């Protein structure tokens, strides 16, 4: 099997250690469980929660992603013709709802990759 780069592994939500196991149990688009994480990697067994409460800090990443999204929507609408205020409001609320599974998962994935202290081990898994 071809070896993934860390960016590819990050984007597809794979384990930072072996880049094979999935961090989350279901697909991003599974609305009945997109937030469910595996406790350990299904391939190499590394813990996805290095310490209790580890993902508390992921809230800040999630917040930053959301702010970036709102700014993008706001600027896009302005460029597209600066519609009425309610269009901004609906677009941002709608965007936030659609974006929730994405920001929830990627904030945790990013946090695990950058603060989890887990290093890639090609021999793992
Ligand atoms: Zn793994």
Backbone and ligand atoms as CSV (ligand in chain L), in Angstrom:
chain,resi,resn,atom,element,x,y,z
A,1,UNK,N,N,0.844,-1.201,0.000
A,1,UNK,CA,C,0.000,0.000,0.000
A,1,UNK,C,C,0.875,1.245,0.000
A,2,UNK,N,N,0.408,2.239,-0.700
A,2,UNK,CA,C,1.256,3.411,-0.824
A,2,UNK,C,C,1.219,4.259,0.446
A,3,UNK,N,N,2.356,4.805,0.787
A,3,UNK,CA,C,2.521,5.490,2.058
A,3,UNK,C,C,1.949,6.902,1.995
A,4,UNK,N,N,1.217,7.266,3.040
A,4,UNK,CA,C,0.617,8.584,3.063
A,4,UNK,C,C,1.575,9.614,3.642
A,5,UNK,N,N,1.485,10.836,3.137
A,5,UNK,CA,C,2.195,11.938,3.766
A,5,UNK,C,C,1.410,12.332,5.016
A,6,UNK,N,N,2.047,13.082,5.924
A,6,UNK,CA,C,1.310,13.482,7.126
A,6,UNK,C,C,0.138,14.382,6.782
A,7,UNK,N,N,0.284,15.169,5.710
A,7,UNK,CA,C,-0.840,16.038,5.332
A,7,UNK,C,C,-2.024,15.212,4.826
A,8,UNK,N,N,-1.694,14.208,4.013
A,8,UNK,CA,C,-2.753,13.316,3.520
A,8,UNK,C,C,-3.418,12.580,4.660
A,9,UNK,N,N,-2.597,12.123,5.611
A,9,UNK,CA,C,-3.137,11.400,6.762
A,9,UNK,C,C,-4.001,12.329,7.609
A,10,UNK,N,N,-3.531,13.569,7.787
A,10,UNK,CA,C,-4.290,14.547,8.571
A,10,UNK,C,C,-5.641,14.825,7.902
A,11,UNK,N,N,-5.605,15.083,6.594
A,11,UNK,CA,C,-6.842,15.420,5.879
A,11,UNK,C,C,-7.839,14.274,5.901
A,12,UNK,N,N,-7.343,13.041,5.878
A,12,UNK,CA,C,-8.282,11.925,5.877
A,12,UNK,C,C,-8.526,11.378,7.288
A,13,UNK,N,N,-8.051,12.107,8.320
A,13,UNK,CA,C,-8.375,11.732,9.692
A,13,UNK,C,C,-7.744,10.430,10.139
A,14,UNK,N,N,-6.535,10.174,9.667
A,14,UNK,CA,C,-5.859,8.940,10.059
A,14,UNK,C,C,-4.978,9.160,11.284
A,15,UNK,N,N,-4.659,8.062,11.920
A,15,UNK,CA,C,-3.786,8.043,13.096
A,15,UNK,C,C,-2.448,8.734,12.808
A,16,UNK,N,N,-1.995,9.645,13.707
A,16,UNK,CA,C,-0.704,10.315,13.465
A,16,UNK,C,C,0.489,9.369,13.578
A,17,UNK,N,N,0.320,8.245,14.253
A,17,UNK,CA,C,1.452,7.341,14.434
A,17,UNK,C,C,1.633,6.405,13.232
A,18,UNK,N,N,0.590,5.685,12.857
A,18,UNK,CA,C,0.751,4.702,11.774
A,18,UNK,C,C,0.187,5.211,10.439
A,19,UNK,N,N,-0.659,6.267,10.488
A,19,UNK,CA,C,-1.301,6.825,9.291
A,19,UNK,C,C,-2.187,5.807,8.574
A,20,UNK,N,N,-2.622,4.795,9.313
A,20,UNK,CA,C,-3.491,3.784,8.710
A,20,UNK,C,C,-4.850,3.720,9.402
A,21,UNK,N,N,-4.809,3.711,10.740
A,21,UNK,CA,C,-6.062,3.590,11.492
A,21,UNK,C,C,-6.858,4.884,11.453
A,22,UNK,N,N,-8.174,4.764,11.603
A,22,UNK,CA,C,-9.038,5.943,11.609
A,22,UNK,C,C,-9.163,6.510,13.016
A,23,UNK,N,N,-9.129,7.846,13.126
A,23,UNK,CA,C,-9.326,8.493,14.419
A,23,UNK,C,C,-10.812,8.444,14.797
A,24,UNK,N,N,-11.664,8.664,13.804
A,24,UNK,CA,C,-13.102,8.668,14.062
A,24,UNK,C,C,-13.744,7.372,13.583
A,25,UNK,N,N,-14.855,7.019,14.243
A,25,UNK,CA,C,-15.509,5.744,13.949
A,25,UNK,C,C,-16.268,5.756,12.629
A,26,UNK,N,N,-16.789,6.911,12.239
A,26,UNK,CA,C,-17.658,6.950,11.062
A,26,UNK,C,C,-17.138,8.007,10.089
A,27,UNK,N,N,-17.815,8.139,8.975
A,27,UNK,CA,C,-17.421,9.155,8.003
A,27,UNK,C,C,-17.867,10.537,8.485
A,28,UNK,N,N,-17.238,11.540,7.923
A,28,UNK,CA,C,-17.549,12.937,8.242
A,28,UNK,C,C,-19.026,13.247,7.992
A,29,UNK,N,N,-19.627,12.536,7.050
A,29,UNK,CA,C,-20.991,12.860,6.633
A,29,UNK,C,C,-22.038,12.000,7.331
A,30,UNK,N,N,-21.596,11.204,8.297
A,30,UNK,CA,C,-22.533,10.393,9.056
A,30,UNK,C,C,-23.085,11.225,10.201
A,31,UNK,N,N,-24.284,11.768,10.009
A,31,UNK,CA,C,-24.838,12.693,10.990
A,31,UNK,C,C,-25.255,11.995,12.278
A,32,UNK,N,N,-25.294,10.671,12.283
A,32,UNK,CA,C,-25.669,9.977,13.514
A,32,UNK,C,C,-24.461,9.691,14.394
A,33,UNK,N,N,-23.263,10.061,13.921
A,33,UNK,CA,C,-22.121,9.742,14.788
A,33,UNK,C,C,-20.801,10.346,14.375
A,34,UNK,N,N,-20.825,11.487,13.697
A,34,UNK,CA,C,-19.564,12.059,13.205
A,34,UNK,C,C,-18.601,12.430,14.328
A,35,UNK,N,N,-19.141,12.571,15.563
A,35,UNK,CA,C,-18.300,12.999,16.689
A,35,UNK,C,C,-17.674,11.820,17.440
A,36,UNK,N,N,-18.029,10.589,17.058
A,36,UNK,CA,C,-17.541,9.437,17.827
A,36,UNK,C,C,-16.108,9.087,17.440
A,37,UNK,N,N,-15.236,9.135,18.447
A,37,UNK,CA,C,-13.828,8.824,18.205
A,37,UNK,C,C,-13.516,7.414,18.676
A,38,UNK,N,N,-12.540,6.818,18.061
A,38,UNK,CA,C,-11.971,5.601,18.622
A,38,UNK,C,C,-11.080,6.007,19.791
A,39,UNK,N,N,-11.089,5.205,20.875
A,39,UNK,CA,C,-10.210,5.515,22.011
A,39,UNK,C,C,-8.755,5.247,21.659
A,40,UNK,N,N,-8.582,4.209,20.869
A,40,UNK,CA,C,-7.231,3.830,20.453
A,40,UNK,C,C,-7.252,3.554,18.959
A,41,UNK,N,N,-6.095,3.666,18.363
A,41,UNK,CA,C,-5.976,3.368,16.944
A,41,UNK,C,C,-6.312,1.889,16.701
A,42,UNK,N,N,-7.136,1.650,15.665
A,42,UNK,CA,C,-7.522,0.269,15.366
A,42,UNK,C,C,-6.360,-0.506,14.736
A,43,UNK,N,N,-5.341,0.214,14.261
A,43,UNK,CA,C,-4.216,-0.457,13.614
A,43,UNK,C,C,-3.014,-0.625,14.537
A,44,UNK,N,N,-2.589,0.469,15.204
A,44,UNK,CA,C,-1.368,0.379,16.007
A,44,UNK,C,C,-1.644,0.479,17.506
A,45,UNK,N,N,-2.879,0.833,17.885
A,45,UNK,CA,C,-3.247,0.836,19.299
A,45,UNK,C,C,-2.867,2.070,20.085
A,46,UNK,N,N,-2.271,3.078,19.436
A,46,UNK,CA,C,-1.891,4.286,20.164
A,46,UNK,C,C,-3.159,4.969,20.694
A,47,UNK,N,N,-3.067,5.560,21.886
A,47,UNK,CA,C,-4.220,6.233,22.470
A,47,UNK,C,C,-4.452,7.569,21.774
A,48,UNK,N,N,-5.719,7.820,21.416
A,48,UNK,CA,C,-6.057,9.101,20.791
A,48,UNK,C,C,-6.410,10.159,21.829
A,49,UNK,N,N,-6.311,9.795,23.099
A,49,UNK,CA,C,-6.500,10.806,24.147
A,49,UNK,C,C,-5.284,10.744,25.066
A,50,UNK,N,N,-4.217,11.483,24.695
A,50,UNK,CA,C,-2.944,11.373,25.423
A,50,UNK,C,C,-3.075,11.664,26.904
A,51,UNK,N,N,-4.015,12.520,27.299
A,51,UNK,CA,C,-4.252,12.772,28.717
A,51,UNK,C,C,-5.719,13.141,28.884
A,52,UNK,N,N,-6.278,12.954,30.096
A,52,UNK,CA,C,-7.694,13.284,30.286
A,52,UNK,C,C,-7.938,14.760,29.991
A,53,UNK,N,N,-9.017,15.050,29.301
A,53,UNK,CA,C,-9.346,16.435,28.987
A,53,UNK,C,C,-8.476,17.040,27.909
A,54,UNK,N,N,-7.753,16.202,27.201
A,54,UNK,CA,C,-6.836,16.689,26.161
A,54,UNK,C,C,-7.537,17.594,25.153
A,55,UNK,N,N,-8.760,17.239,24.784
A,55,UNK,CA,C,-9.428,17.964,23.700
A,55,UNK,C,C,-10.087,19.260,24.136
A,56,UNK,N,N,-9.935,19.611,25.400
A,56,UNK,CA,C,-10.424,20.916,25.841
A,56,UNK,C,C,-9.828,22.006,24.962
A,57,UNK,N,N,-8.545,21.898,24.699
A,57,UNK,CA,C,-7.850,22.901,23.888
A,57,UNK,C,C,-8.324,22.922,22.444
A,58,UNK,N,N,-8.917,21.825,21.986
A,58,UNK,CA,C,-9.400,21.772,20.612
A,58,UNK,C,C,-10.536,22.766,20.382
A,59,UNK,N,N,-11.198,23.162,21.483
A,59,UNK,CA,C,-12.261,24.169,21.351
A,59,UNK,C,C,-11.723,25.465,20.756
A,60,UNK,N,N,-10.489,25.795,21.108
A,60,UNK,CA,C,-9.915,27.040,20.593
A,60,UNK,C,C,-9.616,26.927,19.104
A,61,UNK,N,N,-9.205,25.730,18.695
A,61,UNK,CA,C,-8.964,25.497,17.271
A,61,UNK,C,C,-10.296,25.585,16.519
A,62,UNK,N,N,-11.321,24.960,17.102
A,62,UNK,CA,C,-12.650,24.987,16.513
A,62,UNK,C,C,-13.148,26.431,16.380
A,63,UNK,N,N,-12.912,27.219,17.429
A,63,UNK,CA,C,-13.312,28.621,17.422
A,63,UNK,C,C,-12.605,29.382,16.292
A,64,UNK,N,N,-11.304,29.138,16.148
A,64,UNK,CA,C,-10.534,29.813,15.094
A,64,UNK,C,C,-11.050,29.411,13.712
A,65,UNK,N,N,-11.362,28.122,13.526
A,65,UNK,CA,C,-11.895,27.662,12.241
A,65,UNK,C,C,-13.237,28.336,11.953
A,66,UNK,N,N,-14.071,28.470,12.997
A,66,UNK,CA,C,-15.383,29.092,12.813
A,66,UNK,C,C,-15.252,30.562,12.449
A,67,UNK,N,N,-14.366,31.252,13.127
A,67,UNK,CA,C,-14.164,32.677,12.820
A,67,UNK,C,C,-13.699,32.830,11.368
A,68,UNK,N,N,-12.798,31.945,10.947
A,68,UNK,CA,C,-12.313,31.988,9.565
A,68,UNK,C,C,-13.468,31.746,8.595
A,69,UNK,N,N,-14.342,30.808,8.939
A,69,UNK,CA,C,-15.498,30.520,8.077
A,69,UNK,C,C,-16.426,31.732,7.980
A,70,UNK,N,N,-16.749,32.336,9.141
A,70,UNK,CA,C,-17.678,33.479,9.134
A,70,UNK,C,C,-17.084,34.633,8.331
A,71,UNK,N,N,-15.805,34.859,8.505
A,71,UNK,CA,C,-15.151,35.938,7.767
A,71,UNK,C,C,-15.219,35.658,6.268
A,72,UNK,N,N,-14.988,34.390,5.890
A,72,UNK,CA,C,-15.026,34.020,4.474
A,72,UNK,C,C,-16.425,34.231,3.901
A,73,UNK,N,N,-17.447,33.786,4.634
A,73,UNK,CA,C,-18.828,33.954,4.156
A,73,UNK,C,C,-19.161,35.440,4.043
A,74,UNK,N,N,-18.797,36.194,5.074
A,74,UNK,CA,C,-19.092,37.625,5.082
A,74,UNK,C,C,-18.446,38.348,3.912
A,75,UNK,N,N,-17.172,38.054,3.675
A,75,UNK,CA,C,-16.458,38.722,2.582
A,75,UNK,C,C,-17.042,38.279,1.231
A,76,UNK,N,N,-17.336,36.971,1.106
A,76,UNK,CA,C,-17.889,36.455,-0.156
A,76,UNK,C,C,-19.212,37.145,-0.475
A,77,UNK,N,N,-20.089,37.287,0.528
A,77,UNK,CA,C,-21.382,37.927,0.292
A,77,UNK,C,C,-21.210,39.394,-0.081
A,78,UNK,N,N,-20.281,40.030,0.593
A,78,UNK,CA,C,-20.034,41.446,0.310
A,78,UNK,C,C,-19.570,41.617,-1.134
A,79,UNK,N,N,-18.634,40.756,-1.548
A,79,UNK,CA,C,-18.086,40.821,-2.906
A,79,UNK,C,C,-19.175,40.497,-3.931
A,80,UNK,N,N,-20.070,39.560,-3.551
A,80,UNK,CA,C,-21.131,39.134,-4.481
A,80,UNK,C,C,-22.290,40.123,-4.553
A,81,UNK,N,N,-22.184,41.258,-3.910
A,81,UNK,CA,C,-23.222,42.266,-4.077
A,81,UNK,C,C,-23.814,42.821,-2.800
A,82,UNK,N,N,-23.196,42.527,-1.654
A,82,UNK,CA,C,-23.613,43.104,-0.381
A,82,UNK,C,C,-25.120,43.043,-0.169
A,83,UNK,N,N,-25.656,41.817,0.049
A,83,UNK,CA,C,-27.109,41.663,0.211
A,83,UNK,C,C,-27.616,42.220,1.545
A,84,UNK,N,N,-28.931,42.060,1.783
A,84,UNK,CA,C,-29.547,42.548,3.022
A,84,UNK,C,C,-28.973,41.820,4.232
A,85,UNK,N,N,-29.146,42.448,5.405
A,85,UNK,CA,C,-28.569,41.886,6.632
A,85,UNK,C,C,-29.032,40.457,6.910
A,86,UNK,N,N,-30.334,40.189,6.638
A,86,UNK,CA,C,-30.839,38.849,6.961
A,86,UNK,C,C,-30.155,37.773,6.118
A,87,UNK,N,N,-29.689,38.130,4.924
A,87,UNK,CA,C,-28.969,37.156,4.093
A,87,UNK,C,C,-27.639,36.800,4.754
A,88,UNK,N,N,-26.969,37.808,5.301
A,88,UNK,CA,C,-25.719,37.557,6.037
A,88,UNK,C,C,-25.992,36.619,7.220
A,89,UNK,N,N,-27.029,36.966,7.956
A,89,UNK,CA,C,-27.344,36.216,9.163
A,89,UNK,C,C,-27.652,34.759,8.830
A,90,UNK,N,N,-28.546,34.557,7.846
A,90,UNK,CA,C,-28.922,33.192,7.464
A,90,UNK,C,C,-27.728,32.408,6.930
A,91,UNK,N,N,-26.918,33.062,6.121
A,91,UNK,CA,C,-25.776,32.370,5.525
A,91,UNK,C,C,-24.774,31.952,6.592
A,92,UNK,N,N,-24.559,32.843,7.567
A,92,UNK,CA,C,-23.577,32.524,8.602
A,92,UNK,C,C,-24.121,31.433,9.533
A,93,UNK,N,N,-25.402,31.540,9.899
A,93,UNK,CA,C,-25.985,30.494,10.761
A,93,UNK,C,C,-26.018,29.161,10.006
A,94,UNK,N,N,-26.470,29.194,8.747
A,94,UNK,CA,C,-26.511,27.974,7.934
A,94,UNK,C,C,-25.125,27.390,7.727
A,95,UNK,N,N,-24.184,28.274,7.442
A,95,UNK,CA,C,-22.801,27.828,7.247
A,95,UNK,C,C,-22.236,27.196,8.508
A,96,UNK,N,N,-22.556,27.799,9.651
A,96,UNK,CA,C,-22.055,27.274,10.932
A,96,UNK,C,C,-22.607,25.876,11.188
A,97,UNK,N,N,-23.907,25.683,10.866
A,97,UNK,CA,C,-24.519,24.364,11.088
A,97,UNK,C,C,-23.890,23.328,10.161
A,98,UNK,N,N,-23.760,23.671,8.884
A,98,UNK,CA,C,-23.172,22.729,7.923
A,98,UNK,C,C,-21.708,22.433,8.263
A,99,UNK,N,N,-21.063,23.426,8.858
A,99,UNK,CA,C,-19.633,23.349,9.108
A,99,UNK,C,C,-19.314,22.582,10.402
A,100,UNK,N,N,-20.322,22.384,11.246
A,100,UNK,CA,C,-20.082,21.779,12.561
A,100,UNK,C,C,-19.335,20.441,12.519
A,101,UNK,N,N,-19.788,19.467,11.703
A,101,UNK,CA,C,-19.042,18.199,11.698
A,101,UNK,C,C,-17.599,18.393,11.278
A,102,UNK,N,N,-17.389,19.271,10.316
A,102,UNK,CA,C,-16.057,19.537,9.811
A,102,UNK,C,C,-15.185,20.181,10.885
A,103,UNK,N,N,-15.690,21.233,11.522
A,103,UNK,CA,C,-14.858,21.950,12.498
A,103,UNK,C,C,-14.637,21.095,13.740
A,104,UNK,N,N,-15.661,20.333,14.134
A,104,UNK,CA,C,-15.499,19.464,15.299
A,104,UNK,C,C,-14.374,18.462,15.072
A,105,UNK,N,N,-14.417,17.818,13.911
A,105,UNK,CA,C,-13.437,16.766,13.654
A,105,UNK,C,C,-12.055,17.326,13.374
A,106,UNK,N,N,-11.986,18.351,12.530
A,106,UNK,CA,C,-10.656,18.844,12.181
A,106,UNK,C,C,-9.990,19.598,13.325
A,107,UNK,N,N,-10.779,20.202,14.211
A,107,UNK,CA,C,-10.133,20.828,15.357
A,107,UNK,C,C,-9.460,19.757,16.217
A,108,UNK,N,N,-10.129,18.615,16.387
A,108,UNK,CA,C,-9.538,17.528,17.172
A,108,UNK,C,C,-8.360,16.882,16.455
A,109,UNK,N,N,-8.523,16.685,15.147
A,109,UNK,CA,C,-7.431,16.065,14.384
A,109,UNK,C,C,-6.189,16.969,14.421
A,110,UNK,N,N,-6.395,18.264,14.172
A,110,UNK,CA,C,-5.265,19.205,14.193
A,110,UNK,C,C,-4.615,19.229,15.571
A,111,UNK,N,N,-5.452,19.243,16.596
A,111,UNK,CA,C,-4.933,19.300,17.950
A,111,UNK,C,C,-4.111,18.049,18.259
A,112,UNK,N,N,-4.621,16.901,17.863
A,112,UNK,CA,C,-3.908,15.648,18.101
A,112,UNK,C,C,-2.578,15.620,17.351
A,113,UNK,N,N,-2.597,16.120,16.126
A,113,UNK,CA,C,-1.363,16.110,15.329
A,113,UNK,C,C,-0.307,17.060,15.893
A,114,UNK,N,N,-0.759,18.241,16.333
A,114,UNK,CA,C,0.230,19.241,16.715
A,114,UNK,C,C,0.544,19.270,18.209
A,115,UNK,N,N,-0.374,18.776,19.034
A,115,UNK,CA,C,-0.135,18.840,20.478
A,115,UNK,C,C,-0.179,17.476,21.151
A,116,UNK,N,N,-0.445,16.445,20.385
A,116,UNK,CA,C,-0.603,15.125,20.983
A,116,UNK,C,C,0.706,14.429,21.302
A,117,UNK,N,N,1.806,14.954,20.785
A,117,UNK,CA,C,3.097,14.346,21.055
A,117,UNK,C,C,3.257,12.949,20.475
A,118,UNK,N,N,2.478,12.639,19.427
A,118,UNK,CA,C,2.565,11.323,18.790
A,118,UNK,C,C,3.385,11.475,17.513
A,119,UNK,N,N,4.396,10.651,17.382
A,119,UNK,CA,C,5.267,10.760,16.206
A,119,UNK,C,C,5.030,9.614,15.247
A,120,UNK,N,N,5.207,9.925,13.998
A,120,UNK,CA,C,5.016,8.926,12.950
A,120,UNK,C,C,6.014,7.794,13.106
A,121,UNK,N,N,5.504,6.588,13.021
A,121,UNK,CA,C,6.350,5.403,13.124
A,121,UNK,C,C,5.974,4.460,11.973
A,122,UNK,N,N,6.780,4.456,10.924
A,122,UNK,CA,C,6.427,3.666,9.741
A,122,UNK,C,C,6.250,2.180,10.048
A,123,UNK,N,N,6.858,1.730,11.124
A,123,UNK,CA,C,6.770,0.303,11.458
A,123,UNK,C,C,5.487,-0.013,12.244
A,124,UNK,N,N,4.759,1.025,12.712
A,124,UNK,CA,C,3.569,0.784,13.521
A,124,UNK,C,C,2.433,0.271,12.653
A,125,UNK,N,N,1.510,-0.438,13.293
A,125,UNK,CA,C,0.323,-0.957,12.596
A,125,UNK,C,C,0.717,-2.174,11.840
L,1,ZN,ZN,ZN,-2.227,3.988,14.433
